[in-house]
Amino acid sequence: MARILTKVKVEKKPFSKYKRIIKAETYNSLIGEGKKLKKFSVLHINSTCAGGGVAELLQSQVPMERSLGINSNWIVINGDSEDMFFSITKKIHNLLQGGKGLLTENEKKLYVRHNTNAFPALKSIVKDLEPDIVVIHDPQPMPLIDALPRGIKAIFRLHIDLSSPNARALNFIKPFGMKFDRLIVSNDRYRPKWFPKAKTEIIYPAIDPLLPKNKILPSGAARALAKKFGINPDDKIISQVSRFDPWKDPIGVIRAFNIARKKVKGLKLILIGSVAGDDPEAKEIFAEVKDFENGDPDITLITKNDNTLVNVIQTISKVVLQKSLREGFGLTVTEAMWKKKAVIGGKTIGIASQITDGKNGFLVSSIKQAADLIIKLVEDPRLAKKIGLSAHKTVQKNFLTPKMVLDHLKLYSKLLK
Ligand code: UDP
């Protein structure tokens, strides 16, 4: 049987590589903060090392913290062989984002028991790594807080939209949540009322400009790669990169596409969504989407997990959609904005923290609005370009990994004082 906790191997990445990309001030602050934390150890815990935004963040955050001199490590909690644990945690996730339903007593027990089963493994990891700070990401591994010895500072990093949660589900996680020393959210509206504001930090997620997914591809290279992946770069492509998840509204995207293509001849849609290890619901939603598009030759569904492919699709798209109905933040939006794309995003708290409607992207609340904007932007490349340039500047200023890591380092220092 697979181990219940696994340590994730991270790539080595010298921090000096970021020097030419970020402001000297941020670069020097990071070196300074890193020096203060040299003796310290940090342990991040989440539930998957591939697929989804949290894995994406940690893949860059952990190596960056390490290259700044901190002994930063990352472990994941694995599911059980029947996938019961992740079905339940996905249900908790959906309820916390405002979905309908009820957790059964049995599901609650199984969730807690699976975490409790991981206590011995965690205790041995803690003994070995001696972390001063443990950061638990999202609710899946939340009950692990009970296995941490006194003296370790515990941070809960919440990545989902908790602005209108199912009250009972929120109540269920409350006893665990109350034990944390700090909460990190990207918007104060996500802070549960029972968690003190004074112990809450607002930190934005961010993208790593040096990852293959985010490296800016010159047009010629993007076109050549597209052909290699079997995509015609001359097509009028619009796309959405997302897990197959009801909150990402893939069916809504297809409906908007169906309206827009009546006006824009030759329009094509690509939906790409690899299946994250902690998301058993994705297969179901993918089947629904496939059923709905019904073999449409102008729609391509891709489930391949390939960072370069994601980059190429975002780069060659005329317009990028992220028609989410709820979105904690939406790194896919950041990624596309970085590539100077005009993004049409669902009017959600997460996407609205990145897009100012009409300035560096667009926010929509309906399929019709999305369709109208697709038509407008595909037919007016100059407008799309102007919006894309403004989008790139927003990301450069606010949403690159070094800034996010700097915010974390400052918080670690504060906690360890
Ligand atoms: N992603 C990917 N391949 C896919 C779908 C998503 O690599 O087929 C990545 C995407 O590029 C982004 C992350 O998964 O980096 C999704 O993060 P986001 O915050 O947008 O949403 P989440 O999945 O965390 O809800």
Residues whose N, C-alpha, C, O or C-beta is under 5 A from the ligand:
A	BS01	UDP	G51 G52 G53 V54 E56 V241 S242 R243 I272 G273 S274 K304 V310 G330 L331 T332
